[in-house]
Amino acid sequence: MAANLSKLIPAPVEVGREALTVLGGLLIAAFILSRFPKIRDFVAGQSITVKDSSNNILF
């Protein structure tokens, strides 16, 4: 059973590599959005805003 479980759980090195890849992609996306206002406005326009009955923004 332990041998089967070890095939499903990635090694810490693999988890770290994937975390760095995701972080790098996030930083690149943030840089691109900061440099191009039209893209930033497009992304902001596609977001969902939830308001309560008093018109307060929840998230």
C-alpha positions in Angstrom: 0.0 0.0 0.0 2.8 2.4 0.8 4.4 1.9 -2.6 1.2 2.8 -4.3 0.8 6.0 -2.2 4.4 7.1 -3.0 3.5 7.1 -6.7 0.7 9.6 -6.0 2.5 12.0 -3.8 5.2 14.1 -5.6 8.6 14.5 -4.2 9.4 17.8 -2.4 11.8 18.8 -5.2 8.9 18.4 -7.8 6.6 20.5 -5.6 9.2 23.2 -5.2 9.8 23.3 -9.0 6.1 23.6 -9.8 5.8 26.4 -7.1 8.6 28.4 -8.7 7.1 27.9 -12.1 3.7 29.2 -11.0 5.3 32.1 -9.1 7.3 33.0 -12.2 4.2 32.9 -14.4 2.3 35.1 -11.9 5.1 37.7 -11.8 5.3 37.8 -15.6 1.5 38.2 -15.9 1.6 41.0 -13.3 4.4 42.8 -15.2 2.6 42.5 -18.5 -0.7 43.8 -17.0 1.2 46.8 -15.4 2.7 47.8 -18.8 -0.3 47.6 -21.0 -3.4 49.6 -19.8 -5.7 48.2 -22.4 -5.0 44.6 -21.3 -5.4 45.6 -17.6 -8.7 47.3 -18.4 -9.9 44.2 -20.3 -9.0 41.9 -17.3 -10.7 44.3 -14.9 -13.8 44.3 -17.0 -14.0 40.5 -17.0 -13.9 40.2 -13.2 -17.0 39.6 -11.1 -18.0 42.0 -8.3 -20.4 40.9 -5.6 -22.3 43.6 -3.8 -24.8 43.4 -1.0 -28.2 45.1 -0.7 -26.5 48.3 0.5 -24.3 48.4 -2.6 -21.2 47.6 -0.6 -18.6 45.6 -2.5 -18.1 42.2 -0.8 -15.4 40.9 -3.1 
